[in-house]
Every structure is written in C-alpha cells, then in structure tokens.
Amino acid sequence: MKKLTVILAGALLASASFSSLAATPVDQQQAQNLQSIGSVSVSNARGSLDDATRQLSQKAEEMGARHYRVIGVENPGDSSLWRGTAEIYR
C-alpha cells in the first residue's frame, strides 16, 4: 500500500509540473506588462476554434514562451481548417 501511495504522489507531482510549464493565454491589457519575443502561427489546423487555439499555445510553448495572446483566428469558407496567429511573451 505504501508503494502505491508513493507512485500516485509521483504521478501527481509530474502532472502538476507539466501543467505549470504550459504557455498561458493573456489579454491585451495583461500583455502590456510582458516582453514580446515574437509570434507564432498555424495554418490548416483541423477541427474547431479550440483546436486551433490549442495548436497556437503548443507552438508558443515550443518557442519558450510563458504566455501568448491570440491576435486572430479564422476559418476560411466552409472548411474545417483554421489558421491563426498569436504574439508570444516571456
């Protein structure tokens, strides 16, 4: 039983550390206090608006950003493909 508790505690700590590393969204007002390090974009993101935003967040994290602000997302025509851009911040 003690071994199971240790394993569960380790799993909880690991998942908590992964979530703390993810880039978090900010609005325009919050972004004014942050240092921009560039932008990221996605195209042909299949699915929904949430899927496109999730891909922008993932790209921001890959670029070393702590935060991102979605500048624009669009779905051209009757497609399920999205494209969007986000500014990224330290």
Buried (B, 14 or more C-beta within 10 A) or exposed (E): EEEEEEEEEEEEEEEEEEEEEEBBBBEEEEBEEBEEBEBBBBEEBEEEBEBBBBBBBBBBBEBEBBBBBBBEBEBEEEEEBBBBBBBBBE
